[in-house]
Amino acid sequence: MSEEHRTPLDPDLRRFLEGAGRSMSLAGSDLAEGIDFQTNMIIASAELEARVALEADAKGSLRVHPISARDLESKISSAALSTLRVQFVTTAPEPADKPGKVPTKDPGDVVDEVRGRTDIARLEEILGRMKVSPTFVPESGRWLVTVTDPEGRLVREIVLPDERRE
């Protein structure tokens, strides 16, 4: 992204995602205004898709530059843009007196499942061997899997159900 298109407000990817998450939370609160209801149950899931320019800074962190319709008309080729897709999933918290779930899947099986995905296989062809790190989240009974490239940059973050396939 050239200097003329960059603004001081272009956030790094982490800040962009945090801001989007806060916006989703506020939207749920607004929907439940005046209702005696837990707002984390109003929006069960949502997706955000944005056409953006992504740029790595000197430290390797990704910066996000949102693109306007006017930018597409005159300055920027749509072929140079990235599609950033983010899926937000809301889970109800487990009651404090209830112990967390125990995973049914083995972490190694989760790694194999993620490595078997076509998008991850293709990324490994391009970027090299990815590090796949599964973390079981007992409160939701799901696996949060981070996939990083050989330089340690986050490439994918995937939420998988803890269900065994027979």
Backbone as a printed PyTorch tensor [residue, N CA C, xyz], in Angstrom:
tensor([[[  0.8640,  -1.1710,   0.0000],
         [  0.0000,   0.0000,   0.0000],
         [  0.8960,   1.2140,   0.0000]],

        [[  0.7130,   2.0920,  -0.9310],
         [  1.5490,   3.2810,  -1.0240],
         [  1.2050,   4.2480,   0.1110]],

        [[  2.1590,   5.1370,   0.3870],
         [  1.9770,   6.1150,   1.4660],
         [  0.7330,   6.9760,   1.2610]],

        [[  0.3980,   7.3030,  -0.0050],
         [ -0.7480,   8.1750,  -0.2630],
         [ -2.0720,   7.5310,   0.1210]],

        [[ -2.1250,   6.1930,   0.1630],
         [ -3.3680,   5.5020,   0.5120],
         [ -3.4430,   5.1580,   1.9950]],

        [[ -2.3160,   5.1600,   2.6860],
         [ -2.2820,   4.7640,   4.0860],
         [ -2.7160,   5.9320,   4.9530]],

        [[ -3.4370,   5.6130,   6.0190],
         [ -3.8360,   6.6480,   6.9670],
         [ -3.3120,   6.2770,   8.3390]],

        [[ -3.1910,   7.2240,   9.2580],
         [ -2.7290,   6.8920,  10.6020],
         [ -3.7290,   5.9970,  11.3320]],

        [[ -4.9290,   5.8510,  10.7920],
         [ -5.9440,   5.0390,  11.4550],
         [ -5.9160,   3.5820,  11.0220]],

        [[ -5.0720,   3.2120,  10.0250],
         [ -4.9970,   1.8260,   9.5890],
         [ -4.5100,   0.9680,  10.7580]],

        [[ -5.3660,   0.1120,  11.3100],
         [ -4.9770,  -0.6640,  12.4870],
         [ -4.1830,  -1.9140,  12.1080]],

        [[ -3.4610,  -2.4510,  13.1010],
         [ -2.8800,  -3.7590,  12.8460],
         [ -4.0240,  -4.7700,  12.9100]],

        [[ -3.7930,  -5.9660,  12.4230],
         [ -4.8570,  -6.9610,  12.3000],
         [ -5.4930,  -7.2800,  13.6470]],

        [[ -4.6810,  -7.3980,  14.6940],
         [ -5.2190,  -7.7150,  16.0220],
         [ -6.1890,  -6.6260,  16.4760]],

        [[ -5.7960,  -5.3550,  16.3430],
         [ -6.6810,  -4.2620,  16.7530],
         [ -7.9390,  -4.2100,  15.9030]],

        [[ -7.8010,  -4.4960,  14.6210],
         [ -8.9690,  -4.5260,  13.7300],
         [ -9.9660,  -5.5850,  14.2110]],

        [[ -9.4760,  -6.8000,  14.5170],
         [-10.3510,  -7.8800,  14.9630],
         [-10.9540,  -7.5930,  16.3330]],

        [[-10.1600,  -7.0200,  17.2350],
         [-10.6960,  -6.6500,  18.5530],
         [-11.8180,  -5.6280,  18.4130]],

        [[-11.6100,  -4.6350,  17.5590],
         [-12.6360,  -3.6110,  17.3380],
         [-13.9000,  -4.2080,  16.7340]],

        [[-13.7310,  -5.1190,  15.7810],
         [-14.8930,  -5.7780,  15.1740],
         [-15.6390,  -6.6090,  16.2240]],

        [[-14.9030,  -7.2840,  17.0880],
         [-15.5350,  -8.0680,  18.1550],
         [-16.3150,  -7.1990,  19.1250]],

        [[-15.7290,  -6.0530,  19.4870],
         [-16.4400,  -5.1180,  20.3710],
         [-17.7150,  -4.6150,  19.7000]],

        [[-17.6390,  -4.3460,  18.4040],
         [-18.8270,  -3.8800,  17.6790],
         [-19.9300,  -4.9330,  17.7050]],

        [[-19.5620,  -6.2040,  17.5330],
         [-20.5540,  -7.2800,  17.5850],
         [-21.1860,  -7.3620,  18.9790]],

        [[-20.3650,  -7.2260,  19.9980],
         [-20.8710,  -7.2670,  21.3650],
         [-21.8380,  -6.1170,  21.6180]],

        [[-21.4740,  -4.9220,  21.1550],
         [-22.3630,  -3.7690,  21.3120],
         [-23.6680,  -3.9580,  20.5370]],

        [[-23.5770,  -4.5540,  19.3540],
         [-24.7930,  -4.8130,  18.5680],
         [-25.7180,  -5.7460,  19.3380]],

        [[-25.1660,  -6.7740,  19.9760],
         [-25.9840,  -7.6860,  20.7840],
         [-26.6200,  -6.9660,  21.9540]],

        [[-25.8500,  -6.0780,  22.5990],
         [-26.4000,  -5.3000,  23.7180],
         [-27.5320,  -4.3960,  23.2520]],

        [[-27.3510,  -3.7680,  22.0880],
         [-28.3920,  -2.8840,  21.5550],
         [-29.6630,  -3.6610,  21.2330]],

        [[-29.5070,  -4.8780,  20.7210],
         [-30.6810,  -5.6930,  20.4020],
         [-31.4640,  -6.0770,  21.6470]],

        [[-30.7490,  -6.2200,  22.7630],
         [-31.3890,  -6.6690,  23.9920],
         [-31.7830,  -5.5210,  24.9160]],

        [[-31.6500,  -4.2970,  24.4530],
         [-31.9480,  -3.1510,  25.3010],
         [-33.3900,  -3.2290,  25.8010]],

        [[-33.5420,  -3.1180,  27.1060],
         [-34.8660,  -3.1510,  27.7030],
         [-35.3970,  -4.5590,  27.9670]],

        [[-34.6230,  -5.5770,  27.6210],
         [-35.0380,  -6.9670,  27.8340],
         [-34.1660,  -7.5600,  28.9250]],

        [[-34.7630,  -8.2820,  29.8570],
         [-33.9940,  -8.9490,  30.9050],
         [-33.4900, -10.2780,  30.3350]],

        [[-32.3870, -10.1910,  29.5820],
         [-31.8880, -11.3530,  28.8590],
         [-30.3800, -11.2090,  28.7190]],

        [[-29.6460, -12.3240,  28.8190],
         [-28.2060, -12.2540,  28.6520],
         [-27.8790, -11.9020,  27.2010]],

        [[-27.1250, -10.8240,  27.0190],
         [-26.8590, -10.3770,  25.6540],
         [-25.9570, -11.3130,  24.8740]],

        [[-25.1780, -12.1760,  25.5440],
         [-24.3300, -13.0760,  24.7780],
         [-25.1490, -14.1540,  24.0700]],

        [[-26.4630, -14.1510,  24.2720],
         [-27.3240, -15.1140,  23.6000],
         [-28.1030, -14.4750,  22.4480]],

        [[-28.0260, -13.1650,  22.2850],
         [-28.7900, -12.4860,  21.2400],
         [-28.2250, -12.8090,  19.8580]],

        [[-26.9240, -12.6370,  19.6680],
         [-26.2790, -12.9600,  18.4010],
         [-25.4710, -14.2360,  18.6180]],

        [[-25.9340, -15.3360,  18.0270],
         [-25.2560, -16.6120,  18.2090],
         [-23.9990, -16.6940,  17.3520]],

        [[-24.0760, -16.1940,  16.1390],
         [-22.8860, -16.1600,  15.2900],
         [-23.0820, -15.0990,  14.2240]],

        [[-21.9740, -14.6170,  13.7200],
         [-22.0170, -13.5970,  12.6700],
         [-20.7350, -13.6980,  11.8690]],

        [[-20.7990, -13.2490,  10.6480],
         [-19.6130, -13.2170,   9.8030],
         [-19.3910, -11.8050,   9.3040]],

        [[-18.1400, -11.4350,   9.2020],
         [-17.7460, -10.1510,   8.6510],
         [-16.8350, -10.4510,   7.4720]],

        [[-17.1630,  -9.8960,   6.3410],
         [-16.3050, -10.0530,   5.1720],
         [-15.9650,  -8.6670,   4.6670]],

        [[-14.6850,  -8.4000,   4.5110],
         [-14.2420,  -7.0740,   4.0770],
         [-13.1670,  -7.2190,   3.0090]],

        [[-13.2330,  -6.3490,   2.0160],
         [-12.1810,  -6.2710,   0.9990],
         [-11.1920,  -5.2270,   1.5160]],

        [[ -9.9800,  -5.6470,   1.7170],
         [ -8.9740,  -4.7820,   2.3220],
         [ -7.6310,  -4.9610,   1.6260]],

        [[ -6.7720,  -4.0320,   1.8620],
         [ -5.3690,  -4.1890,   1.4910],
         [ -4.6440,  -4.5830,   2.7760]],

        [[ -3.8530,  -5.6320,   2.7040],
         [ -3.0660,  -6.0690,   3.8530],
         [ -1.6060,  -5.7640,   3.5780]],

        [[ -0.9120,  -5.3300,   4.6090],
         [  0.4840,  -4.9720,   4.4500],
         [  1.2190,  -5.3810,   5.7180]],

        [[  2.3820,  -5.9910,   5.5630],
         [  3.1980,  -6.3530,   6.7240],
         [  4.1100,  -5.1750,   7.0550]],

        [[  4.1750,  -4.8280,   8.3530],
         [  5.0940,  -3.7680,   8.7460],
         [  6.4840,  -4.3740,   8.9640]],

        [[  7.4260,  -3.5860,   9.4240],
         [  8.8130,  -4.0360,   9.5910],
         [  8.9360,  -5.1940,  10.5780]],

        [[  8.0110,  -5.3030,  11.5210],
         [  8.0470,  -6.3800,  12.5160],
         [  7.3140,  -7.6280,  12.0520]],

        [[  6.6680,  -7.5690,  10.8790],
         [  5.9260,  -8.7160,  10.3710],
         [  4.4630,  -8.7130,  10.7590]],

        [[  4.0200,  -7.6920,  11.4910],
         [  2.6070,  -7.5930,  11.8590],
         [  1.8090,  -7.1040,  10.6560]],

        [[  0.6270,  -7.6710,  10.4720],
         [ -0.2210,  -7.2490,   9.3650],
         [ -0.9890,  -5.9970,   9.7320]],

        [[ -1.0580,  -5.0620,   8.7990],
         [ -1.8560,  -3.8570,   8.9440],
         [ -2.9970,  -3.9550,   7.9590]],

        [[ -4.1490,  -3.4540,   8.3590],
         [ -5.3580,  -3.5330,   7.5620],
         [ -5.6940,  -2.1420,   7.0320]],

        [[ -5.9290,  -2.0610,   5.7360],
         [ -6.3470,  -0.7940,   5.1250],
         [ -7.6850,  -1.0350,   4.4400]],

        [[ -8.7890,  -0.6040,   5.0400],
         [-10.1030,  -0.7710,   4.4000],
         [-10.1500,  -0.0060,   3.0770]],

        [[-10.8790,  -0.5480,   2.1300],
         [-10.9760,   0.0370,   0.7980],
         [-12.4020,   0.5230,   0.5750]],

        [[-12.5230,   1.7500,   0.0900],
         [-13.8430,   2.3090,  -0.1900],
         [-14.2170,   2.0450,  -1.6420]],

        [[-15.4880,   2.2300,  -1.9620],
         [-15.9430,   2.0860,  -3.3460],
         [-15.2310,   3.0970,  -4.2340]],

        [[-14.9800,   4.2790,  -3.7280],
         [-14.2800,   5.3150,  -4.5010],
         [-12.8500,   4.8680,  -4.8280]],

        [[-12.1760,   4.2040,  -3.8720],
         [-10.8280,   3.6860,  -4.1290],
         [-10.8430,   2.7120,  -5.2990]],

        [[-11.8630,   1.8600,  -5.3420],
         [-11.9440,   0.8670,  -6.4090],
         [-12.2010,   1.5070,  -7.7670]],

        [[-12.9130,   2.6140,  -7.7840],
         [-13.2200,   3.2940,  -9.0460],
         [-11.9840,   3.8840,  -9.6980]],

        [[-11.0460,   4.3690,  -8.8920],
         [ -9.9750,   5.1380,  -9.5070],
         [ -8.5610,   4.6390,  -9.2450]],

        [[ -8.2740,   4.1730,  -8.0600],
         [ -6.8820,   4.0240,  -7.6870],
         [ -6.3820,   2.5920,  -7.5650]],

        [[ -7.2320,   1.6860,  -7.1570],
         [ -6.7490,   0.3810,  -6.7360],
         [ -7.3630,  -0.7130,  -7.5930]],

        [[ -6.5240,  -1.6160,  -8.0320],
         [ -7.0000,  -2.7690,  -8.7790],
         [ -7.6130,  -3.7680,  -7.7940]],

        [[ -8.8080,  -4.2470,  -8.0870],
         [ -9.4610,  -5.1930,  -7.1770],
         [ -8.6780,  -6.4990,  -7.0740]],

        [[ -7.8460,  -6.8040,  -8.0700],
         [ -7.0330,  -8.0220,  -8.0150],
         [ -5.9610,  -7.9370,  -6.9330]],

        [[ -5.6140,  -6.7310,  -6.5080],
         [ -4.5770,  -6.5500,  -5.4940],
         [ -5.1270,  -6.6180,  -4.0720]],

        [[ -6.4430,  -6.7550,  -3.9310],
         [ -7.0600,  -6.7470,  -2.6020],
         [ -7.1690,  -8.1390,  -2.0250]],

        [[ -7.2740,  -8.1850,  -0.7200],
         [ -7.5040,  -9.4340,  -0.0080],
         [ -8.9210,  -9.4180,   0.5450]],

        [[ -9.5150, -10.5890,   0.6470],
         [-10.8030, -10.7070,   1.3140],
         [-10.5290, -11.2120,   2.7220]],

        [[-10.9230, -10.4370,   3.6900],
         [-10.7310, -10.7940,   5.0970],
         [-12.0720, -11.2880,   5.6120]],

        [[-12.1500, -12.5690,   5.9750],
         [-13.3830, -13.1470,   6.5050],
         [-13.1590, -13.5070,   7.9660]],

        [[-14.0730, -13.0320,   8.7960],
         [-13.9870, -13.2920,  10.2300],
         [-15.3190, -13.8550,  10.6710]],

        [[-15.2830, -14.9650,  11.3900],
         [-16.5080, -15.5430,  11.9160],
         [-16.4890, -15.3760,  13.4270]],

        [[-17.5590, -14.8020,  13.9500],
         [-17.7200, -14.6150,  15.3850],
         [-18.7180, -15.6540,  15.8840]],

        [[-18.3470, -16.3720,  16.9290],
         [-19.2360, -17.3700,  17.5120],
         [-19.3710, -17.0540,  18.9900]],

        [[-20.5930, -16.9500,  19.4590],
         [-20.8580, -16.6550,  20.8560],
         [-21.2250, -17.9430,  21.5730]],

        [[-20.6770, -18.1320,  22.7460],
         [-21.0140, -19.2970,  23.5450],
         [-21.4970, -18.8320,  24.9090]],

        [[-22.4120, -19.5630,  25.4460],
         [-22.9050, -19.2540,  26.7860],
         [-21.8840, -19.7730,  27.7970]],

        [[-21.5950, -18.9990,  28.8220],
         [-20.6410, -19.4670,  29.8250],
         [-21.2250, -20.6210,  30.6340]],

        [[-20.3430, -21.5300,  31.0310],
         [-20.7570, -22.6340,  31.8940],
         [-20.9960, -22.0880,  33.3040]],

        [[-21.9910, -22.6220,  34.0050],
         [-22.1660, -22.2050,  35.4050],
         [-20.9120, -22.5260,  36.2080]],

        [[-20.6030, -21.6750,  37.1930],
         [-19.3760, -21.8320,  37.9790],
         [-19.3240, -23.1480,  38.7490]],

        [[-20.4990, -23.6930,  39.1250],
         [-20.4930, -24.9310,  39.9080],
         [-20.3980, -26.1730,  39.0370]],

        [[-20.3700, -26.0090,  37.7370],
         [-20.3020, -27.1320,  36.8070],
         [-18.8750, -27.2840,  36.2960]],

        [[-18.2700, -28.4750,  36.4150],
         [-16.9150, -28.6190,  35.9000],
         [-16.9060, -28.5270,  34.3690]],

        [[-15.7820, -28.0820,  33.8140],
         [-15.6440, -27.9810,  32.3670],
         [-15.6490, -29.3510,  31.7120]],

        [[-15.9480, -29.3640,  30.4370],
         [-15.9630, -30.6060,  29.6790],
         [-14.5530, -31.1570,  29.5240]],

        [[-14.5000, -32.4460,  29.3390],
         [-13.2460, -33.1220,  29.0280],
         [-13.2690, -33.4070,  27.5370]],

        [[-12.1730, -33.1310,  26.8100],
         [-12.2120, -33.3270,  25.3600],
         [-12.3780, -34.7920,  24.9770]],

        [[-13.1040, -34.9950,  23.8830],
         [-13.2430, -36.3590,  23.3560],
         [-12.2010, -36.6340,  22.2820]],

        [[-11.6860, -35.5650,  21.6730],
         [-10.6490, -35.7030,  20.6490],
         [ -9.2690, -35.5830,  21.2820]],

        [[ -8.3200, -36.2400,  20.6610],
         [ -6.9250, -36.1180,  21.0340],
         [ -6.3400, -34.9080,  20.2960]],

        [[ -5.4830, -34.1100,  20.9360],
         [ -4.9030, -32.9530,  20.2340],
         [ -4.2300, -33.3350,  18.9110]],

        [[ -3.5930, -34.4950,  18.8750],
         [ -2.9560, -34.9520,  17.6330],
         [ -3.9620, -35.1590,  16.5130]],

        [[ -5.1560, -35.6530,  16.8740],
         [ -6.2090, -35.8220,  15.8750],
         [ -6.6980, -34.4780,  15.3490]],

        [[ -6.7470, -33.4780,  16.2400],
         [ -7.1620, -32.1370,  15.8260],
         [ -6.1360, -31.5630,  14.8530]],

        [[ -4.8510, -31.7380,  15.1540],
         [ -3.7860, -31.2640,  14.2630],
         [ -3.9160, -31.9410,  12.8980]],

        [[ -4.1200, -33.2760,  12.8860],
         [ -4.2680, -34.0080,  11.6200],
         [ -5.4750, -33.5090,  10.8280]],

        [[ -6.5830, -33.2360,  11.5310],
         [ -7.7920, -32.7430,  10.8710],
         [ -7.5350, -31.3900,  10.1990]],

        [[ -6.8390, -30.5060,  10.9070],
         [ -6.5470, -29.1810,  10.3510],
         [ -5.5610, -29.2970,   9.1900]],

        [[ -4.5350, -30.1190,   9.3390],
         [ -3.5700, -30.3020,   8.2450],
         [ -4.2260, -30.9190,   7.0100]],

        [[ -5.3210, -31.6540,   7.1900],
         [ -6.0320, -32.2780,   6.0810],
         [ -6.9370, -31.3190,   5.3220]],

        [[ -7.1420, -30.1410,   5.8410],
         [ -7.9940, -29.1510,   5.1550],
         [ -7.2890, -28.6570,   3.8880]],

        [[ -8.0640, -28.4440,   2.8320],
         [ -7.4720, -28.0150,   1.5620],
         [ -6.8300, -26.6340,   1.6630]],

        [[ -7.4270, -25.7160,   2.4350],
         [ -6.8410, -24.3850,   2.5370],
         [ -5.4870, -24.4210,   3.2440]],

        [[ -5.3730, -25.2430,   4.2730],
         [ -4.1080, -25.3460,   5.0050],
         [ -3.0610, -26.0500,   4.1430]],

        [[ -3.4640, -27.1150,   3.4490],
         [ -2.5260, -27.8210,   2.5680],
         [ -1.9870, -26.8800,   1.4930]],

        [[ -2.8440, -26.0630,   0.9330],
         [ -2.4210, -25.1190,  -0.1120],
         [ -1.4800, -24.0600,   0.4670]],

        [[ -1.8060, -23.5610,   1.6600],
         [ -0.9230, -22.5810,   2.2940],
         [  0.4560, -23.1720,   2.5880]],

        [[  0.4970, -24.4500,   2.9780],
         [  1.7810, -25.0920,   3.2330],
         [  2.5890, -25.2420,   1.9550]],

        [[  1.9120, -25.4580,   0.8230],
         [  2.6230, -25.5150,  -0.4540],
         [  3.2890, -24.1740,  -0.7570]],

        [[  2.6240, -23.0930,  -0.3860],
         [  3.1200, -21.7480,  -0.6940],
         [  4.1230, -21.2560,   0.3520]],

        [[  3.7640, -21.3940,   1.6340],
         [  4.5510, -20.7810,   2.7110],
         [  5.4930, -21.7290,   3.4400]],

        [[  5.3150, -23.0270,   3.2730],
         [  6.1130, -24.0010,   4.0110],
         [  5.3170, -24.6110,   5.1550]],

        [[  5.9570, -25.4960,   5.8930],
         [  5.3020, -26.2480,   6.9640],
         [  4.7390, -25.3090,   8.0310]],

        [[  3.4440, -25.4330,   8.2790],
         [  2.7620, -24.6030,   9.2620],
         [  2.8470, -25.2370,  10.6520]],

        [[  2.8210, -24.3890,  11.6700],
         [  2.7120, -24.8640,  13.0520],
         [  1.2280, -24.8240,  13.3990]],

        [[  0.6770, -25.9660,  13.8030],
         [ -0.7360, -26.0770,  14.1550],
         [ -0.8160, -26.3160,  15.6640]],

        [[ -1.4570, -25.3840,  16.3780],
         [ -1.5120, -25.4380,  17.8430],
         [ -2.9580, -25.4990,  18.3210]],

        [[ -3.4320, -26.7020,  18.7220],
         [ -4.8100, -26.8060,  19.2260],
         [ -4.8860, -26.5320,  20.7280]],

        [[ -5.9420, -25.8300,  21.1330],
         [ -6.2080, -25.5830,  22.5550],
         [ -7.6700, -25.9390,  22.8050]],

        [[ -7.9180, -26.8290,  23.7470],
         [ -9.2890, -27.1900,  24.0830],
         [ -9.8750, -26.1350,  25.0060]],

        [[-11.0970, -25.6820,  24.6860],
         [-11.8040, -24.6910,  25.4990],
         [-12.9600, -25.4280,  26.1800]],

        [[-12.7660, -25.8390,  27.4320],
         [-13.7790, -26.6750,  28.0860],
         [-15.1250, -25.9870,  28.2630]],

        [[-15.1270, -24.6520,  28.4360],
         [-16.3850, -23.9410,  28.6440],
         [-17.3240, -24.0840,  27.4620]],

        [[-16.7740, -24.1980,  26.2680],
         [-17.6220, -24.3040,  25.0830],
         [-17.5490, -25.6750,  24.4240]],

        [[-16.6730, -26.5380,  24.8960],
         [-16.5370, -27.8620,  24.2930],
         [-16.0180, -27.7870,  22.8640]],

        [[-15.1370, -26.8220,  22.6010],
         [-14.5930, -26.6280,  21.2570],
         [-13.0730, -26.5300,  21.3190]],

        [[-12.4670, -26.7040,  20.1590],
         [-11.0310, -26.5320,  20.0020],
         [-10.7660, -25.2060,  19.3010]],

        [[ -9.8640, -24.4160,  19.8420],
         [ -9.3840, -23.2210,  19.1760],
         [ -8.0090, -23.5880,  18.6190]],

        [[ -7.8800, -23.5160,  17.3110],
         [ -6.6470, -23.9500,  16.6560],
         [ -6.0160, -22.7540,  15.9590]],

        [[ -4.7690, -22.4690,  16.3110],
         [ -4.0380, -21.4180,  15.6210],
         [ -3.0440, -22.0680,  14.6660]],

        [[ -2.9430, -21.4750,  13.4860],
         [ -2.0250, -21.9600,  12.4650],
         [ -1.0930, -20.8050,  12.1310]],

        [[  0.2070, -21.0340,  12.3140],
         [  1.1910, -19.9930,  12.0360],
         [  2.1730, -20.4760,  10.9760]],

        [[  2.7050, -19.5270,  10.2200],
         [  3.6680, -19.8700,   9.1710],
         [  5.0430, -20.0880,   9.8100]],

        [[  6.0430, -20.4980,   9.0300],
         [  7.3720, -20.7650,   9.6060],
         [  8.0070, -19.5620,  10.3160]],

        [[  7.5720, -18.3330,   9.9790],
         [  8.0930, -17.1500,  10.6600],
         [  7.2900, -16.7990,  11.9100]],

        [[  6.2730, -17.5880,  12.2370],
         [  5.4820, -17.3600,  13.4400],
         [  4.3140, -16.4120,  13.2640]],

        [[  4.0040, -16.0150,  12.0230],
         [  2.8710, -15.1130,  11.7740],
         [  1.5750, -15.9220,  11.7350]],

        [[  0.5400, -15.3920,  12.3450],
         [ -0.7610, -16.0480,  12.3610],
         [ -1.3290, -16.0760,  10.9440]],

        [[ -1.7090, -17.2830,  10.4900],
         [ -2.2690, -17.4600,   9.1590],
         [ -3.7540, -17.7870,   9.2450]],

        [[ -4.1340, -18.6240,  10.1960],
         [ -5.5310, -19.0010,  10.3900],
         [ -5.7770, -19.2060,  11.8800]],

        [[ -7.0210, -18.9300,  12.2670],
         [ -7.5030, -19.2770,  13.5950],
         [ -8.8310, -19.9710,  13.3570]],

        [[ -8.9290, -21.2020,  13.8100],
         [-10.0630, -22.0480,  13.4710],
         [-10.7110, -22.5500,  14.7570]],

        [[-12.0460, -22.5530,  14.7900],
         [-12.7900, -23.1250,  15.9090],
         [-13.4170, -24.4220,  15.4100]],

        [[-13.1150, -25.5230,  16.1040],
         [-13.6410, -26.8300,  15.7140],
         [-14.4470, -27.4300,  16.8540]],

        [[-15.5390, -28.1080,  16.5300],
         [-16.2900, -28.7980,  17.5800],
         [-15.4990, -29.9970,  18.0880]],

        [[-15.7490, -30.3600,  19.3110],
         [-15.0760, -31.5320,  19.9020],
         [-15.9540, -32.7580,  19.7010]],

        [[-16.0920, -33.1590,  18.4530],
         [-16.9230, -34.3240,  18.1270],
         [-16.0770, -35.3190,  17.3560]],

        [[-16.1090, -36.5470,  17.7920],
         [-15.3680, -37.5970,  17.0820],
         [-16.1580, -38.0420,  15.8710]],

        [[-15.4430, -38.1820,  14.7580],
         [-16.0610, -38.7470,  13.5570],
         [-15.7260, -40.2170,  13.5070]],

        [[-16.7070, -41.0220,  13.3220],
         [-16.4860, -42.4770,  13.2650],
         [-16.4170, -42.9580,  11.8440]]])
